[in-house]
Amino acid sequence: MKALPAAALLAFCVAGAQAADLLQVWQAARAHDPQMAVAEAARAAGATQREQARALWRPNLGFSGGVGQRTADTDIRGAQFSAPGMGTSNGVAFGTSVHSGTATQWAVNARQPLIHGERSAQSAQLDIAASAAEIGWQAAQQDLMLRTVQRYFDLVLAERKLALLRQQQAAVEHALAEAKERYALGDTPITDTHEATARARSLQAQVLAAESEWQLARNALADATGLAPDALQVLPPAAEVAPPALQPLDTWIALALANNPQLRQQQAQAQAAQQEVKKFSAASSPTLDLVAQAGRDRLQGDGNFGSGSTTQKQHMIGLQLNVPLYTGGMRSAKLEEALRREDQARAEVELTRQQISQQTRAAWLALQTAQARVAALADAVTASEARLAATRLGREVGDRTTLDLLNAENDADAARLALLQARTETLQNRLRLQALAGQLDEAQLQSVNALLQH
């Protein structure tokens, strides 16, 4: 796991009570999150597989050598011997003998693949795996970004909910004290006091629950970023959060089907499965290699005929053809398995394609109606605040009860919270749509960050 950079940590410590925006929190999460560290390590490992793919087609060069003791006796009979000035003799016998002599040997071998169907498939699989690792890193970055935004806005909503409940609690306690005074003066019935008391106790329980929810949300964001909980003072969205213009749904679906990281990973798996079929199909095909060899084998020592030595040298360059004949049925069984795996991978690609299309459509529709939804909830806030003002005035003149006022305050706070939640959901759907299309990056996050109340 990567530690939070010292500069970023110092910036947050110096900031103290200053609010942290989305971009700052994301940068801290990226440096701290263990899943991102795993993805970056996998990406780096995957990059080496391209070099492995190229190495499959490079020459292999090897050297071997040895030294030891060896005993060798040879007895050759019926040989023909000829030498200059000595004529030719038939039925000649030769014998050599070395007992516990010194044997030395060395050899250099080189092999260059020329035609090798199985290696071609393996090379393609390594390239696919390298691309998949890069796609996996992109997917992990987008997932972390969405999780960070979700935790950030969870804390925004938890803080606002707690603040509204505490505000209601203070108002109810004030109303309760006022109801008791007016009852003591005989201006209001005892029911007003009972209603205020019941609402005060109910709000007390709600505040305790909201405090726990806020603590959990703050700790979740702190754990994800490695920052101190006290440094996490988040910013709510501003009034205008809906995108001014949205491209047609067909455009977004086309982008998602072309660029979505999850779908591209599934497609990479299908391509790897296809190469697996080619690999086992080529297992019975001939292979052709360019080979070269050079070596020497020497034995020297004493034997039955005195001191002696034998030396053999060899040099060779040429082509080597290998033709598999029979594998006991293993190749056919492996090929059949690979074919079924390919069918499975293709089915998974189609399933993922349908899921991505549905998710893209849902995110697009949510954004399409976001502006109207946020505007409607803003109108609801205005109407509830007007009703609250009228109810407060009515209670002062005796036309409304304490319960009416408490209900009006509760409705106004609920409307404010619903509007805030709609704004955060709009921003999250905006980023989610970008992620589905494979376009979510820091620039997109910055555009959302600019919409917060700095």
N, C-alpha and C positions, 0 to 999 in steps of 0.2 A: 504494500500500500504506500502510495506517495504521501509525504507530509505536505501540509499546506506551505507554500512558499513563504519565506520570512518576510518579504516585502508586503505580501497580501495580509499576513497576520498582523504586521505592524500597522498597516493602514487601518485595520478594523480596531486595533487597540487604541490608536490615536483618535479614531472617529468617536469612540466612546458611545455617547447617546445619540449620535447621528443615525439617520435611517439608512438601511441597506437596500439598494435597489436590486432588481432581478439579475442584472448583468454581474454585479459583484457576488451575489449569492451563487450564481451559476459557475463562475470562475473558481470559487472556493470549493464547490461540490465536485467539479471536474478534477481538481488536484487531490481531493480527499477520498473520493468514492472508490472502493476496492473493485467493483465490477468494471469500472473504466480502466483501472490498472490491468485487469485481466485482459480486456479487449485490446489494449495497446500492446501488451506482450504477445498476444495471439497475432496481431497485425504484423509485428516485427518478425515473428517466427514464420508467418505466411510469406513474407517478402523473400525469405531465403529459398522458398520452393521454386521460384522462377529460375534461380541459379542451378538448383538441382535438375530442373527440366533440361536446361542447356547442357549440363554435365553428362546427361545420358548419351549424348551424341559426340562427346569428345573422346579422343583416344585414351585407353587405359594402358599404363606402362607399369611393369613390375620387375623387380629384381629379386633373385634368390641366390643364396650362396651357402656353402657348408664346408666343414673340415672335420675329419675324424680318422679312425683306423678302419682298414678294410683288408680282407683276405680274398684273393682271387686266383683261381687256377683254371687254365684253359688247355684243352687237349684237342687239337685239330688233326684229323687223319684223312687221307685221300685227297689232299689238296694239290693243286698245280702250282709250280713255282717257276718263275722265269726271271732272269736278270741279264743285263748286257754282258756279253762275252761268256756266259755260262749256259746258254741254251735254255731249254724248257724241260722240266722234270715233272712227271706225274706220280701220284701216290705218295706225295711228300707229307710228312707229319710235322706239326708245330706244337710246341708246348710252352706256356708261360706260367710263372708262379710268383706270387708276392704274398708273403705272410705278414699280417699286422703292419701293412704299409700305411703310409700317409696318403689319405684321399682328400682331394680338394675339388670343389665344383662351383660353378657359378652360371647363371643364365639370366638373360634379359628377354622379356616378352612384351610385345605391344599388340593391342587389338583395337581396331577402329570399326565400329558398327556401320554398315552401309545400308542394308535392308533388314528392318526388324519391326514388324508390325506391333509386337507386344510393347516394345520400347516407345513407339509412337503414341500408343494409347496411354502409357505411363507418363510420358512427357506432357500430354494434353491434360491429364488429371492433375499434375502438379501445378500447371498454369491456372487451372480452374480453382484449385485450392488456394492459391495465392490471391486470386481475385475475390474469392469468398471471404478470406480473412480481412481484406480491405472493406468489403461490404459489411461484414460483421462489426468492424470498428465504427463505421458510420451509423449503423443501427444502434449500437450501444450508446453512442454520443447523443443521438436523437432521443432514445428512451430516457437517458439520464436527464436531459434537458426538460422533457415533459414531466418527469417525476419531480424535479426540482421546482418547476413552475407550480405543479399541483400542491406540493408542500408549502410553498410560499403563500399561495392564495388560501390554503387551508388556515394558515396562521392569520392572514388578513381577516378572514371571516370570523375566526374564533375571537380575535381581539375586538372586532366590531360588535359581535354578539354579546360578549362580556360587558363591553362599555354600555351598550343599550340596556342590558338587564340591570346593571348597577344604576344607570340613570332612572330606570323605572322603579327600582327599589328605593332610591332616594325620594322620588315623587310620591310613592305609596306611603313611605314613612311620614312624609310631610302631610299627606292627606289623612293618615291615621291620627296624627297628632291634632290636626285641625278638626277632624270629626269628633274626637273626644272633647275638645274645647266647646264645640258648638252643641254637643249633646249635654255637656255640663250646664250650658246656658239655656238649654231647652229649645234651641233653634232647629235641631235635626233629630230624627228618631234614632234609636239604638241600632237599627239595622245598618245604618251607614258605618257605624263603628265596627260592627261584626264583619261587614263586607270588606272594609279596609284591612282589618286584622287578617282575614283569610287570604286576601291577595298578598299582604306583606309576607306571611309565612310561606306561601307558594313561591313567591319571587326569591325568597331566601334560599329555598332548595334549588331553584333554577340557577341562581348565581353560583352556588357551590358546584353544580354540575358543569356550568360554563367555565369556571375556573380550572377544573380538571381537564376539560377539553382543550382549553388554551395552553395549559402546561404540556399536554401531550403533543399538541401541534408544534409548539416552540421547541420541545426536545427533539422531535422528529427532524425538524429542519436543522437544528444544531448538530445532531448526530450525522446527518447527511453532508454537512459542510465542514465539520470540525471547528466551527466557530463557537465562541462563548454565547450561551443563551441571551445574556444581557445585551449583546451586540446586535441581536436580531430584532431591530425595530423596522418593521416592513411598511411599505407604502401601498395604499389602496389605489384602484384604477380611477382615472379622471372620468368626467361625464361622457365624453365621446370615445367610444371603444369600438364601435362597429366599423368594418372597412367601408370606405366610400364607394368602391366598385368591386364587384366580384365576377371573375371570369365564368363563362358558362360551365355547367356541370360536366358536360362531355369533355371539355378541355381538361378539367381536373382529373377525371377518371382516366383519360389517356395518359396524363402525366404520372399518375399513380401506377398504372399498369406498366409503364416504361421504366420508372425510377424507384419504386418502393423497395427499400432494402430487404424487407422480409421476403417479398416475392422474388427479388433477384437472388437471394440466398437459396430459395427453393429451386429456382431455375438452374443455379450452379450445381446443386445436388443432382438434378435430372441430367445435366450435361456430364457430370462425373459418372453417373450410372450408365449413360450411353457409351462412354469410353471404356467402362468395365466390360461391357458386352464386346466391344471391339478387341479388347485385350485377350479375352478368352477365345474369341473367334480366330485371332491371329496366333494362338498358341500352337496350332497344328500347321502353321504356314512355315515354309523354309526361311531361314535367316542367312544372310551373307555378311561376312566380316573380312576386313583386310587385316592380315596377321603378319607379324614379323618376330623372328626369334634369333637369338645368338647365345652361344654358351660354350663352355669347356668343362671336360671331366678328366681329371688326372689322378693316377695312382702310382706311387713310387715307394720302393722298399726292396727287401731281400726275400729270396725264395729258393726253391729247389735248384735253380740254375744260376744262382748268384744274384747280383743286384740287377734290378730292372725297373722299367716304368712304362706305363701306357698313357697315352693322351688322346682324347677325342675332342674335336672341335666341330661345331655346326653353325651354319648361318642359313636362314630361310626367310623369304618374304613371298607372300602370295595371298590367295583368297581361300576362305574356309566356308563351306556350305554345310548347314545343319538342317536335316529334314526329320522332324518328329514323326514316328510311325505309330506308336500305340502308347497310351497313358493309363490303360486299365479302366477307362471310362470316367476318370476324374475330370478331364477337360470338358466332356459333354455335360457332366453334372454341374460343374461350375458355370458353364455357359447358360444352362437352363436357369440356374439361380439368378445370374446377372440379368437375364431377360425379365424375370419376374420383378426384380428390384427396380428395373427401369420402368416397368408398368406402374409400380407403386409410386415412384418419384414423379412421373407424369400426372398421376391422379392427385398427388399432393400439390403440384403446381396449379392445377385447375381449381382445387378447393381453396387454396390461398388467393388465387385470382378473384374468385367470387367474394371471399371475405373482404379483401381490400376494396373491391368495388362498393360493397355495402357500407363499409366504414367511411369511405370517401363521400358517398352520397349522404350519409347521416351527418357528417361534419359540415358538408356544404349546405344542406338544408337548415342546419342550426344557425349557420352564419347568415344565410339568406333571410331568415326571419328575425335575426338578432336585433337589428335596428328598430324594427317595429315593436318587438318585445320589450326592449329597454325603454323605448319611448312610452309604451303603455304603462310600465311599472313606474316611470318617472311621474306620469300623470296621476297614478294611484297614490304616490307619495304626496303630491301636491294636494290631492283631494282629502287624504287622511289627515294632513296637517291642518287644512281648513276646518275639517270636522272637529279636530281636537281643539282648535281655538274657539269654535262655536260652543262646544260642550263645556269648555272651561268657563266661558262667559255665562252660559246657561246655569251652571252650578252656582256661580256667584250670585245670580239673581233668584235661585231657587227652582229653576225649571228642569234642572238635571241633577241626578243623584251622584253620589261618590262613585258608585259602581259604573255609571255611564262614563264618567271621566276616566276611570281606570281602564275601561275597555277601549276608549278612544285612544289613550296613550299607548296601550298595547298594540292596537291596530296600526298606529303610525310607525311605531318601532319595527313591527313586522314588515311593513311596506318598505321601509328604508333598508332593512336587511335583505329582503327579496331583490331589491334593485341592485345592491352591491353584489349579491350572488350572481345575478344575471350578467353583470359586467365582467366578473371574473370568468364565468363560463364562456362568455363571448371571446375573451382573449385566449382562453385555453383551446377553444375550438379552432380559432385562427391558427394557432401553432400546431394543433393536431392535424389540421388539413395540410399544412406545409410538410409535416413529417410524413404523412401518408404519400405525398407526392415526392418524397425524397429530397426536399428543398429546405429543410429546417437546419439553420446554422446560426451563428452568433449575430449575423446581420438581421435575420428575422427576429431573433430575441431582442435585439436592440430596438427594433421598430415597435415592439410591444412595450419594452421598458420605457420608451418615450411617452407612453400613454398613462404612466403612473403619476400620481400627484407628488411631484418632487418639491 
